[in-house]
Amino acid sequence: MGEIPFEEALKQLEVIVSRLERGDLPLEEALSVFEEGVRLTKLCSARLGEAERRVNILTRSVESVPRELEERPFEEEGEEEL
């Protein structure tokens, strides 16, 4: 079975926090639920770290483009500039 999507992991983590905050779980079950919460926290943290890394790479590549370049609309064949 593959990794669950970030959003699903976050939803599951919210449910776990809610269950633990109620304080009505037996000790062994609370420990088991807590362990699952730790696993999901690590998964979410890793996914966020990867997203941040990708954003940093994209930001650096945009910043490295010389400032004199400007964006122009794509001209189709046969179109003339106005």
PyMOL Python script that loads the backbone (N, CA, C, O; Angstrom):
from pymol import cmd

cmd.read_pdbstr("""\
ATOM      1  N   MET A   1       0.846  -1.189   0.000  1.00  0.00           N
ATOM      2  CA  MET A   1       0.000   0.000   0.000  1.00  0.00           C
ATOM      3  C   MET A   1       0.880   1.237   0.000  1.00  0.00           C
ATOM      4  O   MET A   1       1.834   1.311   0.775  1.00  0.00           O
ATOM      5  N   GLY A   2       0.577   2.224  -0.866  1.00  0.00           N
ATOM      6  CA  GLY A   2       1.385   3.435  -0.981  1.00  0.00           C
ATOM      7  C   GLY A   2       1.120   4.401   0.159  1.00  0.00           C
ATOM      8  O   GLY A   2       0.221   4.200   0.976  1.00  0.00           O
ATOM      9  N   GLU A   3       1.915   5.441   0.194  1.00  0.00           N
ATOM     10  CA  GLU A   3       1.756   6.481   1.196  1.00  0.00           C
ATOM     11  C   GLU A   3       0.442   7.221   0.972  1.00  0.00           C
ATOM     12  O   GLU A   3      -0.006   7.386  -0.163  1.00  0.00           O
ATOM     13  N   ILE A   4      -0.164   7.661   2.060  1.00  0.00           N
ATOM     14  CA  ILE A   4      -1.413   8.408   1.940  1.00  0.00           C
ATOM     15  C   ILE A   4      -1.105   9.857   1.573  1.00  0.00           C
ATOM     16  O   ILE A   4      -0.028  10.357   1.895  1.00  0.00           O
ATOM     17  N   PRO A   5      -2.035  10.537   0.905  1.00  0.00           N
ATOM     18  CA  PRO A   5      -1.822  11.946   0.550  1.00  0.00           C
ATOM     19  C   PRO A   5      -1.680  12.814   1.802  1.00  0.00           C
ATOM     20  O   PRO A   5      -2.190  12.469   2.868  1.00  0.00           O
ATOM     21  N   PHE A   6      -0.990  13.930   1.663  1.00  0.00           N
ATOM     22  CA  PHE A   6      -0.749  14.848   2.773  1.00  0.00           C
ATOM     23  C   PHE A   6      -2.051  15.252   3.450  1.00  0.00           C
ATOM     24  O   PHE A   6      -2.151  15.220   4.677  1.00  0.00           O
ATOM     25  N   GLU A   7      -3.036  15.627   2.669  1.00  0.00           N
ATOM     26  CA  GLU A   7      -4.307  16.105   3.222  1.00  0.00           C
ATOM     27  C   GLU A   7      -4.986  15.038   4.066  1.00  0.00           C
ATOM     28  O   GLU A   7      -5.541  15.342   5.122  1.00  0.00           O
ATOM     29  N   GLU A   8      -4.947  13.791   3.612  1.00  0.00           N
ATOM     30  CA  GLU A   8      -5.549  12.689   4.364  1.00  0.00           C
ATOM     31  C   GLU A   8      -4.777  12.447   5.659  1.00  0.00           C
ATOM     32  O   GLU A   8      -5.382  12.205   6.703  1.00  0.00           O
ATOM     33  N   ALA A   9      -3.462  12.508   5.600  1.00  0.00           N
ATOM     34  CA  ALA A   9      -2.641  12.328   6.798  1.00  0.00           C
ATOM     35  C   ALA A   9      -2.959  13.416   7.817  1.00  0.00           C
ATOM     36  O   ALA A   9      -3.038  13.143   9.015  1.00  0.00           O
ATOM     37  N   LEU A  10      -3.141  14.638   7.350  1.00  0.00           N
ATOM     38  CA  LEU A  10      -3.463  15.743   8.244  1.00  0.00           C
ATOM     39  C   LEU A  10      -4.828  15.543   8.897  1.00  0.00           C
ATOM     40  O   LEU A  10      -4.986  15.808  10.088  1.00  0.00           O
ATOM     41  N   LYS A  11      -5.811  15.079   8.133  1.00  0.00           N
ATOM     42  CA  LYS A  11      -7.141  14.802   8.693  1.00  0.00           C
ATOM     43  C   LYS A  11      -7.055  13.716   9.764  1.00  0.00           C
ATOM     44  O   LYS A  11      -7.655  13.835  10.833  1.00  0.00           O
ATOM     45  N   GLN A  12      -6.298  12.650   9.465  1.00  0.00           N
ATOM     46  CA  GLN A  12      -6.145  11.567  10.444  1.00  0.00           C
ATOM     47  C   GLN A  12      -5.450  12.066  11.704  1.00  0.00           C
ATOM     48  O   GLN A  12      -5.795  11.662  12.815  1.00  0.00           O
ATOM     49  N   LEU A  13      -4.483  12.935  11.525  1.00  0.00           N
ATOM     50  CA  LEU A  13      -3.775  13.500  12.667  1.00  0.00           C
ATOM     51  C   LEU A  13      -4.711  14.345  13.534  1.00  0.00           C
ATOM     52  O   LEU A  13      -4.623  14.309  14.761  1.00  0.00           O
ATOM     53  N   GLU A  14      -5.589  15.090  12.910  1.00  0.00           N
ATOM     54  CA  GLU A  14      -6.571  15.891  13.662  1.00  0.00           C
ATOM     55  C   GLU A  14      -7.496  14.989  14.490  1.00  0.00           C
ATOM     56  O   GLU A  14      -7.825  15.313  15.631  1.00  0.00           O
ATOM     57  N   VAL A  15      -7.907  13.869  13.914  1.00  0.00           N
ATOM     58  CA  VAL A  15      -8.762  12.920  14.637  1.00  0.00           C
ATOM     59  C   VAL A  15      -8.005  12.342  15.837  1.00  0.00           C
ATOM     60  O   VAL A  15      -8.565  12.211  16.926  1.00  0.00           O
ATOM     61  N   ILE A  16      -6.748  12.003  15.633  1.00  0.00           N
ATOM     62  CA  ILE A  16      -5.925  11.441  16.704  1.00  0.00           C
ATOM     63  C   ILE A  16      -5.771  12.436  17.848  1.00  0.00           C
ATOM     64  O   ILE A  16      -5.914  12.077  19.017  1.00  0.00           O
ATOM     65  N   VAL A  17      -5.479  13.686  17.505  1.00  0.00           N
ATOM     66  CA  VAL A  17      -5.326  14.710  18.544  1.00  0.00           C
ATOM     67  C   VAL A  17      -6.618  14.851  19.330  1.00  0.00           C
ATOM     68  O   VAL A  17      -6.596  14.943  20.558  1.00  0.00           O
ATOM     69  N   SER A  18      -7.725  14.867  18.637  1.00  0.00           N
ATOM     70  CA  SER A  18      -9.030  14.983  19.295  1.00  0.00           C
ATOM     71  C   SER A  18      -9.274  13.807  20.248  1.00  0.00           C
ATOM     72  O   SER A  18      -9.725  13.996  21.378  1.00  0.00           O
ATOM     73  N   ARG A  19      -8.972  12.601  19.781  1.00  0.00           N
ATOM     74  CA  ARG A  19      -9.157  11.411  20.631  1.00  0.00           C
ATOM     75  C   ARG A  19      -8.273  11.469  21.868  1.00  0.00           C
ATOM     76  O   ARG A  19      -8.722  11.140  22.966  1.00  0.00           O
ATOM     77  N   LEU A  20      -7.032  11.881  21.703  1.00  0.00           N
ATOM     78  CA  LEU A  20      -6.113  11.952  22.834  1.00  0.00           C
ATOM     79  C   LEU A  20      -6.503  13.062  23.810  1.00  0.00           C
ATOM     80  O   LEU A  20      -6.345  12.911  25.022  1.00  0.00           O
ATOM     81  N   GLU A  21      -7.008  14.166  23.285  1.00  0.00           N
ATOM     82  CA  GLU A  21      -7.415  15.275  24.149  1.00  0.00           C
ATOM     83  C   GLU A  21      -8.609  14.924  25.023  1.00  0.00           C
ATOM     84  O   GLU A  21      -8.749  15.460  26.123  1.00  0.00           O
ATOM     85  N   ARG A  22      -9.471  14.032  24.549  1.00  0.00           N
ATOM     86  CA  ARG A  22     -10.618  13.613  25.367  1.00  0.00           C
ATOM     87  C   ARG A  22     -10.161  12.916  26.641  1.00  0.00           C
ATOM     88  O   ARG A  22     -10.808  13.025  27.683  1.00  0.00           O
ATOM     89  N   GLY A  23      -9.050  12.203  26.553  1.00  0.00           N
ATOM     90  CA  GLY A  23      -8.480  11.558  27.736  1.00  0.00           C
ATOM     91  C   GLY A  23      -9.219  10.321  28.223  1.00  0.00           C
ATOM     92  O   GLY A  23      -9.039   9.913  29.370  1.00  0.00           O
ATOM     93  N   ASP A  24     -10.042   9.717  27.381  1.00  0.00           N
ATOM     94  CA  ASP A  24     -10.828   8.563  27.831  1.00  0.00           C
ATOM     95  C   ASP A  24     -10.323   7.226  27.282  1.00  0.00           C
ATOM     96  O   ASP A  24     -10.990   6.203  27.440  1.00  0.00           O
ATOM     97  N   LEU A  25      -9.156   7.226  26.640  1.00  0.00           N
ATOM     98  CA  LEU A  25      -8.606   5.991  26.084  1.00  0.00           C
ATOM     99  C   LEU A  25      -7.817   5.235  27.149  1.00  0.00           C
ATOM    100  O   LEU A  25      -7.124   5.848  27.961  1.00  0.00           O
ATOM    101  N   PRO A  26      -7.917   3.916  27.148  1.00  0.00           N
ATOM    102  CA  PRO A  26      -7.049   3.132  28.025  1.00  0.00           C
ATOM    103  C   PRO A  26      -5.588   3.378  27.644  1.00  0.00           C
ATOM    104  O   PRO A  26      -5.298   3.730  26.501  1.00  0.00           O
ATOM    105  N   LEU A  27      -4.686   3.199  28.578  1.00  0.00           N
ATOM    106  CA  LEU A  27      -3.288   3.526  28.387  1.00  0.00           C
ATOM    107  C   LEU A  27      -2.695   2.894  27.127  1.00  0.00           C
ATOM    108  O   LEU A  27      -2.086   3.596  26.320  1.00  0.00           O
ATOM    109  N   GLU A  28      -2.857   1.604  26.948  1.00  0.00           N
ATOM    110  CA  GLU A  28      -2.262   0.921  25.787  1.00  0.00           C
ATOM    111  C   GLU A  28      -2.811   1.458  24.474  1.00  0.00           C
ATOM    112  O   GLU A  28      -2.066   1.643  23.511  1.00  0.00           O
ATOM    113  N   GLU A  29      -4.111   1.706  24.439  1.00  0.00           N
ATOM    114  CA  GLU A  29      -4.708   2.249  23.217  1.00  0.00           C
ATOM    115  C   GLU A  29      -4.220   3.679  22.973  1.00  0.00           C
ATOM    116  O   GLU A  29      -3.951   4.060  21.834  1.00  0.00           O
ATOM    117  N   ALA A  30      -4.107   4.465  24.040  1.00  0.00           N
ATOM    118  CA  ALA A  30      -3.608   5.835  23.920  1.00  0.00           C
ATOM    119  C   ALA A  30      -2.179   5.835  23.376  1.00  0.00           C
ATOM    120  O   ALA A  30      -1.829   6.662  22.533  1.00  0.00           O
ATOM    121  N   LEU A  31      -1.357   4.904  23.863  1.00  0.00           N
ATOM    122  CA  LEU A  31       0.018   4.805  23.362  1.00  0.00           C
ATOM    123  C   LEU A  31       0.049   4.430  21.885  1.00  0.00           C
ATOM    124  O   LEU A  31       0.829   4.983  21.109  1.00  0.00           O
ATOM    125  N   SER A  32      -0.793   3.502  21.512  1.00  0.00           N
ATOM    126  CA  SER A  32      -0.867   3.075  20.119  1.00  0.00           C
ATOM    127  C   SER A  32      -1.319   4.220  19.216  1.00  0.00           C
ATOM    128  O   SER A  32      -0.754   4.438  18.145  1.00  0.00           O
ATOM    129  N   VAL A  33      -2.342   4.947  19.659  1.00  0.00           N
ATOM    130  CA  VAL A  33      -2.854   6.085  18.897  1.00  0.00           C
ATOM    131  C   VAL A  33      -1.780   7.174  18.818  1.00  0.00           C
ATOM    132  O   VAL A  33      -1.598   7.800  17.774  1.00  0.00           O
ATOM    133  N   PHE A  34      -1.073   7.392  19.925  1.00  0.00           N
ATOM    134  CA  PHE A  34       0.001   8.384  19.946  1.00  0.00           C
ATOM    135  C   PHE A  34       1.104   8.010  18.957  1.00  0.00           C
ATOM    136  O   PHE A  34       1.608   8.870  18.235  1.00  0.00           O
ATOM    137  N   GLU A  35       1.474   6.743  18.921  1.00  0.00           N
ATOM    138  CA  GLU A  35       2.498   6.278  17.975  1.00  0.00           C
ATOM    139  C   GLU A  35       2.082   6.539  16.535  1.00  0.00           C
ATOM    140  O   GLU A  35       2.893   6.959  15.710  1.00  0.00           O
ATOM    141  N   GLU A  36       0.817   6.287  16.242  1.00  0.00           N
ATOM    142  CA  GLU A  36       0.313   6.565  14.889  1.00  0.00           C
ATOM    143  C   GLU A  36       0.378   8.064  14.602  1.00  0.00           C
ATOM    144  O   GLU A  36       0.697   8.473  13.486  1.00  0.00           O
ATOM    145  N   GLY A  37       0.079   8.870  15.600  1.00  0.00           N
ATOM    146  CA  GLY A  37       0.169  10.319  15.456  1.00  0.00           C
ATOM    147  C   GLY A  37       1.594  10.772  15.153  1.00  0.00           C
ATOM    148  O   GLY A  37       1.808  11.654  14.322  1.00  0.00           O
ATOM    149  N   VAL A  38       2.559  10.167  15.825  1.00  0.00           N
ATOM    150  CA  VAL A  38       3.964  10.498  15.578  1.00  0.00           C
ATOM    151  C   VAL A  38       4.341  10.130  14.144  1.00  0.00           C
ATOM    152  O   VAL A  38       5.015  10.896  13.455  1.00  0.00           O
ATOM    153  N   ARG A  39       3.901   8.951  13.701  1.00  0.00           N
ATOM    154  CA  ARG A  39       4.190   8.522  12.329  1.00  0.00           C
ATOM    155  C   ARG A  39       3.598   9.501  11.316  1.00  0.00           C
ATOM    156  O   ARG A  39       4.261   9.875  10.348  1.00  0.00           O
ATOM    157  N   LEU A  40       2.354   9.915  11.538  1.00  0.00           N
ATOM    158  CA  LEU A  40       1.701  10.849  10.620  1.00  0.00           C
ATOM    159  C   LEU A  40       2.365  12.225  10.662  1.00  0.00           C
ATOM    160  O   LEU A  40       2.473  12.900   9.638  1.00  0.00           O
ATOM    161  N   THR A  41       2.809  12.636  11.852  1.00  0.00           N
ATOM    162  CA  THR A  41       3.502  13.917  11.985  1.00  0.00           C
ATOM    163  C   THR A  41       4.789  13.915  11.175  1.00  0.00           C
ATOM    164  O   THR A  41       5.103  14.890  10.493  1.00  0.00           O
ATOM    165  N   LYS A  42       5.528  12.825  11.253  1.00  0.00           N
ATOM    166  CA  LYS A  42       6.772  12.716  10.477  1.00  0.00           C
ATOM    167  C   LYS A  42       6.481  12.737   8.987  1.00  0.00           C
ATOM    168  O   LYS A  42       7.196  13.382   8.221  1.00  0.00           O
ATOM    169  N   LEU A  43       5.439  12.037   8.574  1.00  0.00           N
ATOM    170  CA  LEU A  43       5.063  12.007   7.164  1.00  0.00           C
ATOM    171  C   LEU A  43       4.705  13.410   6.674  1.00  0.00           C
ATOM    172  O   LEU A  43       5.178  13.842   5.623  1.00  0.00           O
ATOM    173  N   CYS A  44       3.867  14.121   7.438  1.00  0.00           N
ATOM    174  CA  CYS A  44       3.465  15.481   7.049  1.00  0.00           C
ATOM    175  C   CYS A  44       4.668  16.415   7.023  1.00  0.00           C
ATOM    176  O   CYS A  44       4.806  17.230   6.110  1.00  0.00           O
ATOM    177  N   SER A  45       5.525  16.299   8.007  1.00  0.00           N
ATOM    178  CA  SER A  45       6.712  17.139   8.072  1.00  0.00           C
ATOM    179  C   SER A  45       7.623  16.907   6.862  1.00  0.00           C
ATOM    180  O   SER A  45       8.151  17.858   6.286  1.00  0.00           O
ATOM    181  N   ALA A  46       7.802  15.650   6.486  1.00  0.00           N
ATOM    182  CA  ALA A  46       8.629  15.327   5.325  1.00  0.00           C
ATOM    183  C   ALA A  46       8.020  15.886   4.047  1.00  0.00           C
ATOM    184  O   ALA A  46       8.733  16.416   3.196  1.00  0.00           O
ATOM    185  N   ARG A  47       6.704  15.769   3.913  1.00  0.00           N
ATOM    186  CA  ARG A  47       6.034  16.291   2.711  1.00  0.00           C
ATOM    187  C   ARG A  47       6.144  17.809   2.646  1.00  0.00           C
ATOM    188  O   ARG A  47       6.369  18.368   1.572  1.00  0.00           O
ATOM    189  N   LEU A  48       5.985  18.487   3.791  1.00  0.00           N
ATOM    190  CA  LEU A  48       6.110  19.939   3.810  1.00  0.00           C
ATOM    191  C   LEU A  48       7.548  20.362   3.501  1.00  0.00           C
ATOM    192  O   LEU A  48       7.771  21.348   2.799  1.00  0.00           O
ATOM    193  N   GLY A  49       8.510  19.623   4.021  1.00  0.00           N
ATOM    194  CA  GLY A  49       9.910  19.910   3.741  1.00  0.00           C
ATOM    195  C   GLY A  49      10.215  19.785   2.265  1.00  0.00           C
ATOM    196  O   GLY A  49      10.932  20.614   1.704  1.00  0.00           O
ATOM    197  N   GLU A  50       9.678  18.761   1.633  1.00  0.00           N
ATOM    198  CA  GLU A  50       9.869  18.555   0.191  1.00  0.00           C
ATOM    199  C   GLU A  50       9.212  19.689  -0.595  1.00  0.00           C
ATOM    200  O   GLU A  50       9.790  20.193  -1.558  1.00  0.00           O
ATOM    201  N   ALA A  51       8.021  20.088  -0.193  1.00  0.00           N
ATOM    202  CA  ALA A  51       7.336  21.193  -0.879  1.00  0.00           C
ATOM    203  C   ALA A  51       8.141  22.485  -0.732  1.00  0.00           C
ATOM    204  O   ALA A  51       8.281  23.240  -1.693  1.00  0.00           O
ATOM    205  N   GLU A  52       8.667  22.740   0.456  1.00  0.00           N
ATOM    206  CA  GLU A  52       9.476  23.938   0.679  1.00  0.00           C
ATOM    207  C   GLU A  52      10.739  23.909  -0.187  1.00  0.00           C
ATOM    208  O   GLU A  52      11.127  24.928  -0.758  1.00  0.00           O
ATOM    209  N   ARG A  53      11.371  22.751  -0.282  1.00  0.00           N
ATOM    210  CA  ARG A  53      12.569  22.613  -1.102  1.00  0.00           C
ATOM    211  C   ARG A  53      12.256  22.930  -2.566  1.00  0.00           C
ATOM    212  O   ARG A  53      13.019  23.629  -3.233  1.00  0.00           O
ATOM    213  N   ARG A  54      11.140  22.415  -3.056  1.00  0.00           N
ATOM    214  CA  ARG A  54      10.754  22.653  -4.448  1.00  0.00           C
ATOM    215  C   ARG A  54      10.454  24.131  -4.700  1.00  0.00           C
ATOM    216  O   ARG A  54      10.837  24.678  -5.734  1.00  0.00           O
ATOM    217  N   VAL A  55       9.766  24.779  -3.749  1.00  0.00           N
ATOM    218  CA  VAL A  55       9.466  26.203  -3.886  1.00  0.00           C
ATOM    219  C   VAL A  55      10.764  27.006  -3.903  1.00  0.00           C
ATOM    220  O   VAL A  55      10.905  27.936  -4.698  1.00  0.00           O
ATOM    221  N   ASN A  56      11.711  26.656  -3.035  1.00  0.00           N
ATOM    222  CA  ASN A  56      13.000  27.357  -3.005  1.00  0.00           C
ATOM    223  C   ASN A  56      13.740  27.214  -4.328  1.00  0.00           C
ATOM    224  O   ASN A  56      14.319  28.182  -4.821  1.00  0.00           O
ATOM    225  N   ILE A  57      13.725  26.024  -4.902  1.00  0.00           N
ATOM    226  CA  ILE A  57      14.383  25.807  -6.194  1.00  0.00           C
ATOM    227  C   ILE A  57      13.722  26.658  -7.269  1.00  0.00           C
ATOM    228  O   ILE A  57      14.411  27.293  -8.068  1.00  0.00           O
ATOM    229  N   LEU A  58      12.401  26.676  -7.296  1.00  0.00           N
ATOM    230  CA  LEU A  58      11.686  27.473  -8.299  1.00  0.00           C
ATOM    231  C   LEU A  58      11.936  28.961  -8.097  1.00  0.00           C
ATOM    232  O   LEU A  58      12.110  29.702  -9.065  1.00  0.00           O
ATOM    233  N   THR A  59      11.952  29.393  -6.857  1.00  0.00           N
ATOM    234  CA  THR A  59      12.184  30.807  -6.565  1.00  0.00           C
ATOM    235  C   THR A  59      13.577  31.225  -6.996  1.00  0.00           C
ATOM    236  O   THR A  59      13.754  32.289  -7.588  1.00  0.00           O
ATOM    237  N   ARG A  60      14.572  30.389  -6.700  1.00  0.00           N
ATOM    238  CA  ARG A  60      15.944  30.715  -7.105  1.00  0.00           C
ATOM    239  C   ARG A  60      16.064  30.775  -8.616  1.00  0.00           C
ATOM    240  O   ARG A  60      16.750  31.649  -9.145  1.00  0.00           O
ATOM    241  N   SER A  61      15.408  29.856  -9.323  1.00  0.00           N
ATOM    242  CA  SER A  61      15.528  29.854 -10.783  1.00  0.00           C
ATOM    243  C   SER A  61      14.870  31.090 -11.383  1.00  0.00           C
ATOM    244  O   SER A  61      15.347  31.602 -12.396  1.00  0.00           O
ATOM    245  N   VAL A  62      13.800  31.576 -10.792  1.00  0.00           N
ATOM    246  CA  VAL A  62      13.141  32.791 -11.279  1.00  0.00           C
ATOM    247  C   VAL A  62      14.006  34.000 -10.969  1.00  0.00           C
ATOM    248  O   VAL A  62      14.130  34.902 -11.797  1.00  0.00           O
ATOM    249  N   GLU A  63      14.608  34.030  -9.779  1.00  0.00           N
ATOM    250  CA  GLU A  63      15.442  35.162  -9.389  1.00  0.00           C
ATOM    251  C   GLU A  63      16.729  35.236 -10.203  1.00  0.00           C
ATOM    252  O   GLU A  63      17.306  36.315 -10.337  1.00  0.00           O
ATOM    253  N   SER A  64      17.184  34.130 -10.739  1.00  0.00           N
ATOM    254  CA  SER A  64      18.442  34.128 -11.478  1.00  0.00           C
ATOM    255  C   SER A  64      18.290  34.625 -12.917  1.00  0.00           C
ATOM    256  O   SER A  64      19.284  34.848 -13.608  1.00  0.00           O
ATOM    257  N   VAL A  65      17.058  34.795 -13.359  1.00  0.00           N
ATOM    258  CA  VAL A  65      16.820  35.298 -14.720  1.00  0.00           C
ATOM    259  C   VAL A  65      17.144  36.788 -14.730  1.00  0.00           C
ATOM    260  O   VAL A  65      16.702  37.517 -13.842  1.00  0.00           O
ATOM    261  N   PRO A  66      17.914  37.259 -15.727  1.00  0.00           N
ATOM    262  CA  PRO A  66      18.252  38.686 -15.789  1.00  0.00           C
ATOM    263  C   PRO A  66      17.005  39.565 -15.799  1.00  0.00           C
ATOM    264  O   PRO A  66      15.986  39.213 -16.394  1.00  0.00           O
ATOM    265  N   ARG A  67      17.099  40.700 -15.139  1.00  0.00           N
ATOM    266  CA  ARG A  67      15.950  41.618 -15.008  1.00  0.00           C
ATOM    267  C   ARG A  67      15.520  42.244 -16.329  1.00  0.00           C
ATOM    268  O   ARG A  67      14.371  42.665 -16.459  1.00  0.00           O
ATOM    269  N   GLU A  68      16.421  42.315 -17.319  1.00  0.00           N
ATOM    270  CA  GLU A  68      16.049  42.974 -18.568  1.00  0.00           C
ATOM    271  C   GLU A  68      15.079  42.147 -19.413  1.00  0.00           C
ATOM    272  O   GLU A  68      14.512  42.655 -20.380  1.00  0.00           O
ATOM    273  N   LEU A  69      14.890  40.887 -19.057  1.00  0.00           N
ATOM    274  CA  LEU A  69      13.917  40.078 -19.792  1.00  0.00           C
ATOM    275  C   LEU A  69      12.515  40.508 -19.395  1.00  0.00           C
ATOM    276  O   LEU A  69      12.259  40.823 -18.233  1.00  0.00           O
ATOM    277  N   GLU A  70      11.624  40.519 -20.349  1.00  0.00           N
ATOM    278  CA  GLU A  70      10.248  40.863 -20.048  1.00  0.00           C
ATOM    279  C   GLU A  70       9.318  39.816 -20.641  1.00  0.00           C
ATOM    280  O   GLU A  70       9.650  39.141 -21.615  1.00  0.00           O
ATOM    281  N   GLU A  71       8.177  39.702 -20.046  1.00  0.00           N
ATOM    282  CA  GLU A  71       7.199  38.728 -20.500  1.00  0.00           C
ATOM    283  C   GLU A  71       6.401  39.325 -21.655  1.00  0.00           C
ATOM    284  O   GLU A  71       5.949  40.468 -21.595  1.00  0.00           O
ATOM    285  N   ARG A  72       6.240  38.526 -22.704  1.00  0.00           N
ATOM    286  CA  ARG A  72       5.446  38.946 -23.851  1.00  0.00           C
ATOM    287  C   ARG A  72       4.468  37.841 -24.203  1.00  0.00           C
ATOM    288  O   ARG A  72       4.772  36.661 -24.024  1.00  0.00           O
ATOM    289  N   PRO A  73       3.299  38.210 -24.701  1.00  0.00           N
ATOM    290  CA  PRO A  73       2.353  37.169 -25.106  1.00  0.00           C
ATOM    291  C   PRO A  73       2.882  36.400 -26.305  1.00  0.00           C
ATOM    292  O   PRO A  73       3.600  36.948 -27.141  1.00  0.00           O
ATOM    293  N   PHE A  74       2.527  35.148 -26.380  1.00  0.00           N
ATOM    294  CA  PHE A  74       2.926  34.301 -27.495  1.00  0.00           C
ATOM    295  C   PHE A  74       2.194  34.756 -28.747  1.00  0.00           C
ATOM    296  O   PHE A  74       0.978  34.945 -28.726  1.00  0.00           O
ATOM    297  N   GLU A  75       2.929  34.931 -29.835  1.00  0.00           N
ATOM    298  CA  GLU A  75       2.325  35.334 -31.095  1.00  0.00           C
ATOM    299  C   GLU A  75       2.201  34.118 -31.995  1.00  0.00           C
ATOM    300  O   GLU A  75       3.183  33.423 -32.255  1.00  0.00           O
ATOM    301  N   GLU A  76       1.008  33.871 -32.460  1.00  0.00           N
ATOM    302  CA  GLU A  76       0.804  32.750 -33.364  1.00  0.00           C
ATOM    303  C   GLU A  76       1.310  33.121 -34.743  1.00  0.00           C
ATOM    304  O   GLU A  76       1.442  34.301 -35.069  1.00  0.00           O
ATOM    305  N   GLU A  77       1.590  32.116 -35.548  1.00  0.00           N
ATOM    306  CA  GLU A  77       2.095  32.329 -36.897  1.00  0.00           C
ATOM    307  C   GLU A  77       1.140  33.216 -37.670  1.00  0.00           C
ATOM    308  O   GLU A  77      -0.071  33.001 -37.642  1.00  0.00           O
ATOM    309  N   GLY A  78       1.679  34.215 -38.365  1.00  0.00           N
ATOM    310  CA  GLY A  78       0.842  35.096 -39.153  1.00  0.00           C
ATOM    311  C   GLY A  78       0.359  36.317 -38.386  1.00  0.00           C
ATOM    312  O   GLY A  78      -0.117  37.271 -39.002  1.00  0.00           O
ATOM    313  N   GLU A  79       0.465  36.318 -37.063  1.00  0.00           N
ATOM    314  CA  GLU A  79       0.071  37.483 -36.267  1.00  0.00           C
ATOM    315  C   GLU A  79       1.180  38.485 -36.272  1.00  0.00           C
ATOM    316  O   GLU A  79       2.357  38.125 -36.263  1.00  0.00           O
ATOM    317  N   GLU A  80       0.817  39.739 -36.287  1.00  0.00           N
ATOM    318  CA  GLU A  80       1.832  40.801 -36.239  1.00  0.00           C
ATOM    319  C   GLU A  80       1.675  41.545 -34.928  1.00  0.00           C
ATOM    320  O   GLU A  80       0.585  41.627 -34.363  1.00  0.00           O
ATOM    321  N   GLU A  81       2.811  42.094 -34.448  1.00  0.00           N
ATOM    322  CA  GLU A  81       2.781  42.895 -33.250  1.00  0.00           C
ATOM    323  C   GLU A  81       2.075  44.200 -33.540  1.00  0.00           C
ATOM    324  O   GLU A  81       2.247  44.777 -34.613  1.00  0.00           O
ATOM    325  N   LEU A  82       1.275  44.675 -32.583  1.00  0.00           N
ATOM    326  CA  LEU A  82       0.578  45.952 -32.756  1.00  0.00           C
ATOM    327  C   LEU A  82       1.384  47.070 -32.196  1.00  0.00           C
ATOM    328  O   LEU A  82       0.960  48.224 -32.250  1.00  0.00           O
TER     329      LEU A  82
END
""", "prot")
cmd.dss("prot")
cmd.show_as("cartoon", "prot")
cmd.util.cbc("prot")
cmd.orient("prot")
